[in-house]
Amino acid sequence: MKRRVMRQEDVAEFCRYLQGEERSQGTIETYRREIRAFAATLPENRVVTKEVVVAWKETLAKRYAVSTVNGKLAALNGLFSFLGWRECRVKPLRRQRELFRDKGRELDKGEYLRLLAAAKRRENWRLYYLMETLASTGMRVSELRFVTVQALAAGRVRVDCKGKHRTIFLTAKLCRALGNYCRRQRRTSGPVFVTRTGRPVDRSNIWREMRALSTQAGVGERKVFPHNFRHLFARAFYSLEKDMAKLADLLGHASVETTRIYIMESGAEHKRQVERLGLVI
């Protein structure tokens, strides 16, 4: 068997390949980080074997959730496929389909409103309107950069991400609110949500601010992260429309099965529904 040695230049070339495949910068950075974490466990000669990868997989399985482990393996398997090291690839962990969502991580509407109120008290208007935008559109945090002053005038956002294109409609009320915010910020063009240096906000900027806000709002820290506002939108929409296919289109999902994850019920809700059947006399 050919000797496989992990080199930094190979990882760099793989990341350039991902850029050419129009992967998002966030995905590329995640892959780079996971590959470096694996490389740090290699012996000094940096030789990669199937046995070494399997051992790493088993170590991860003891520390992380199945989805987290499989994400890390996806990064590594992607590199191995790119390099032609297919004998080093490992299978992802098998994951039983979850029937209920974790109530401890679900952000409900009341908690969302408390977060808005806390942001308003702190006069953190950027975070206030950012949370409203995420919750009322269901967009991904990476798509916020497409919310521009020009998009407010059109009432819609054109998203180009990962080689896919979709349109996100903005309500008239949201456009007015964001328009007023931009005027106060004296912003006449470009992204609505930017840092002090004028760069579009990213996930790390937002996450830190949200976590700081959670205590003041009396909302569990585990519930306060950008993607949870997307889940809140999905549940609110489905509770009104009961249209899974339409919701999948709005969220930009290629598969309805992905959308199904967003609207899973908690075990407590399922229990109440079963009790209402009245089949125990």
C-alpha positions in Angstrom: 0.0 0.0 0.0 1.3 3.4 -0.9 2.5 5.6 2.0 0.1 8.4 2.7 1.6 11.5 4.3 -0.5 14.5 5.2 1.1 17.7 4.0 0.0 21.3 4.6 0.2 22.1 0.9 -2.2 19.3 0.1 -4.8 20.7 2.6 -4.3 24.2 1.1 -4.9 22.8 -2.4 -8.0 21.1 -1.2 -9.4 24.3 0.2 -8.7 26.0 -3.1 -10.6 23.2 -4.8 -13.6 23.8 -2.5 -13.5 27.5 -3.4 -13.6 26.5 -7.1 -16.6 24.3 -6.3 -18.3 27.5 -4.9 -18.5 26.2 -1.3 -19.2 28.9 1.2 -16.3 30.4 3.1 -17.8 29.2 6.3 -17.8 25.6 5.0 -14.2 25.9 3.8 -13.0 27.2 7.2 -14.9 24.4 9.0 -13.3 21.8 6.8 -9.9 23.3 7.3 -10.4 23.4 11.1 -11.5 19.7 11.3 -8.6 18.5 9.1 -6.1 20.4 11.3 -7.7 18.8 14.4 -7.1 15.4 12.9 -3.6 16.2 11.7 -2.7 17.2 15.3 -3.4 13.6 16.4 -1.0 12.1 13.9 2.5 10.7 14.8 5.5 12.8 13.9 5.9 11.2 10.5 2.3 12.4 9.7 1.5 9.1 8.1 -2.2 8.4 7.5 -3.6 4.9 7.6 -7.1 3.5 7.7 -6.4 2.2 11.2 -5.4 5.7 12.4 -8.6 7.2 11.0 -10.8 4.6 12.5 -9.2 5.1 15.9 -9.9 8.9 15.6 -13.5 8.2 14.6 -13.9 6.0 17.7 -12.4 8.7 19.9 -14.8 11.3 18.5 -17.8 9.0 19.0 -17.1 8.9 22.8 -17.1 12.7 23.0 -19.6 14.1 20.5 -23.1 13.6 19.1 -23.5 11.5 16.0 -24.2 14.6 13.8 -21.1 16.3 15.0 -18.9 13.3 14.4 -20.3 12.8 10.9 -19.6 16.5 10.1 -15.9 16.0 11.1 -15.7 12.8 9.1 -17.2 14.5 6.1 -14.4 17.0 6.1 -11.7 14.3 6.3 -13.4 12.0 3.7 -13.6 15.0 1.4 -9.9 15.5 1.6 -9.1 11.9 1.1 -11.3 11.7 -2.0 -9.6 14.8 -3.4 -6.2 13.3 -2.8 -7.2 9.9 -4.2 -6.7 8.2 -0.8 -10.0 6.3 -1.0 -8.7 3.4 1.2 -8.4 5.9 4.1 -12.1 6.9 4.0 -14.3 5.8 6.8 -18.1 5.3 7.0 -20.1 7.9 9.0 -21.8 6.8 12.2 -25.3 5.4 11.8 -27.9 7.7 13.1 -31.4 6.7 14.1 -34.0 9.2 13.0 -35.0 11.5 15.9 -38.7 11.6 16.5 -38.8 14.5 18.9 -36.9 17.8 19.3 -35.0 18.8 22.4 -37.3 21.1 24.3 -34.2 22.6 26.1 -33.0 24.0 22.8 -36.3 25.2 21.4 -36.7 29.0 21.1 -40.4 29.9 21.4 -42.1 33.1 20.5 -42.4 34.4 24.0 -38.6 34.0 24.5 -38.0 35.6 21.2 -40.0 38.6 22.2 -38.0 38.8 25.5 -34.8 38.9 23.5 -36.1 41.7 21.4 -37.1 43.6 24.5 -33.7 43.1 26.1 -31.9 44.3 22.9 -34.2 47.4 22.9 -33.4 48.2 26.5 -29.7 48.0 25.7 -30.3 50.1 22.5 -28.5 47.5 20.5 -30.5 48.2 17.4 -28.4 46.3 15.0 -29.0 43.1 17.0 -32.7 44.0 17.5 -33.3 44.3 13.7 -31.0 41.4 12.9 -33.1 39.1 15.1 -36.3 40.3 13.6 -34.9 39.7 10.1 -33.8 36.2 10.8 -37.1 35.3 12.5 -39.4 36.9 10.0 -37.7 35.5 6.9 -36.2 32.2 8.0 -32.9 33.1 6.2 -29.6 31.6 7.2 -27.2 33.9 9.0 -24.8 33.6 6.1 -27.5 35.1 3.9 -27.7 38.3 5.9 -25.1 40.0 3.7 -27.6 39.9 0.8 -30.0 42.1 2.8 -28.9 45.5 1.3 -30.4 48.9 1.2 -31.2 48.3 -2.4 -33.1 45.0 -1.5 -35.3 47.0 0.9 -36.4 49.2 -1.9 -37.3 46.1 -3.9 -38.9 44.3 -1.0 -37.0 41.1 -1.8 -33.6 39.6 -1.3 -31.8 37.7 -4.1 -29.6 35.1 -2.4 -26.7 33.5 -4.3 -25.0 30.8 -2.2 -23.3 27.5 -2.9 -24.2 27.8 -6.6 -27.9 28.1 -5.7 -30.2 31.0 -6.2 -33.4 31.9 -4.4 -35.6 34.9 -3.6 -36.5 35.8 -0.1 -39.4 38.2 0.3 -39.3 40.9 3.0 -42.6 42.1 4.6 -43.5 45.8 4.1 -43.3 46.3 7.9 -39.7 44.8 8.0 -38.6 47.0 5.1 -39.9 50.1 6.8 -38.2 49.2 10.1 -34.8 48.4 8.4 -35.1 51.5 6.2 -35.5 53.7 9.3 -32.5 51.9 10.9 -30.4 52.6 7.8 -31.3 56.2 7.8 -30.3 56.6 11.4 -27.0 54.9 10.5 -26.6 57.1 7.5 -26.3 54.0 5.3 -27.4 54.6 1.8 -26.2 51.5 0.0 -24.7 48.1 0.6 -25.4 45.5 3.4 -27.7 46.6 6.2 -25.9 44.7 8.9 -22.2 45.6 9.1 -19.5 45.7 11.8 -17.8 49.0 13.0 -15.3 48.6 10.2 -18.0 48.3 7.6 -17.7 44.5 6.9 -20.8 42.4 6.8 -21.5 40.7 10.2 -20.6 37.1 10.5 -21.8 34.2 12.7 -19.1 34.8 15.4 -20.0 38.5 15.8 -23.7 37.7 16.1 -23.3 34.6 18.4 -21.3 36.6 21.0 -23.9 39.4 21.1 -26.8 37.0 21.4 -25.2 35.0 24.2 -24.6 38.2 26.1 -28.2 39.1 25.7 -29.6 35.8 26.8 -29.0 36.4 30.5 -30.7 39.8 30.5 -33.7 38.4 28.6 -34.0 35.4 31.0 -33.7 32.9 28.1 -31.5 29.8 28.3 -28.2 30.2 26.7 -28.5 26.9 24.8 -31.5 28.4 22.9 -29.9 31.6 21.8 -28.0 31.1 18.5 -28.6 32.5 15.0 -29.9 29.3 13.4 -32.6 28.9 16.1 -34.4 31.9 14.6 -34.7 30.0 11.4 -36.3 27.1 13.2 -38.7 29.6 14.9 -39.8 30.9 11.5 -40.3 27.3 10.2 -42.5 26.3 13.2 -44.5 29.5 13.0 -45.1 29.2 9.3 -46.0 25.5 9.5 -48.4 26.0 12.4 -50.4 28.4 10.1 -50.1 26.9 6.7 -49.4 23.1 7.3 -47.7 23.1 3.9 -44.4 21.2 4.1 -43.5 21.6 0.4 -44.0 25.4 0.5 -41.9 25.7 3.7 -39.1 23.7 2.1 -39.1 26.2 -0.8 -39.0 29.2 1.6 -36.1 27.7 3.5 -34.2 26.7 0.4 -34.2 23.0 1.2 -33.6 20.5 -1.6 -35.4 17.8 0.4 -38.6 17.9 2.4 -36.9 15.5 4.8 -34.6 18.3 5.9 -37.5 20.5 6.5 -39.2 17.9 8.6 -36.4 18.2 11.2 -37.3 21.9 11.6 -40.9 21.2 12.7 -40.4 18.1 14.9 -42.6 18.2 18.0 -41.3 17.9 21.5 -42.0 14.7 23.5 -44.2 16.7 25.8 -46.4 17.9 22.9 -46.7 14.3 21.6 -47.7 13.1 25.1 -50.5 15.7 25.3 -51.8 14.7 21.9 -51.9 11.0 22.8 -53.6 11.8 26.1 -56.3 13.7 24.2 -57.2 10.6 22.3 -59.1 9.4 25.5 -58.4 5.7 24.8 -57.7 4.8 28.4 -61.0 4.5 30.3 
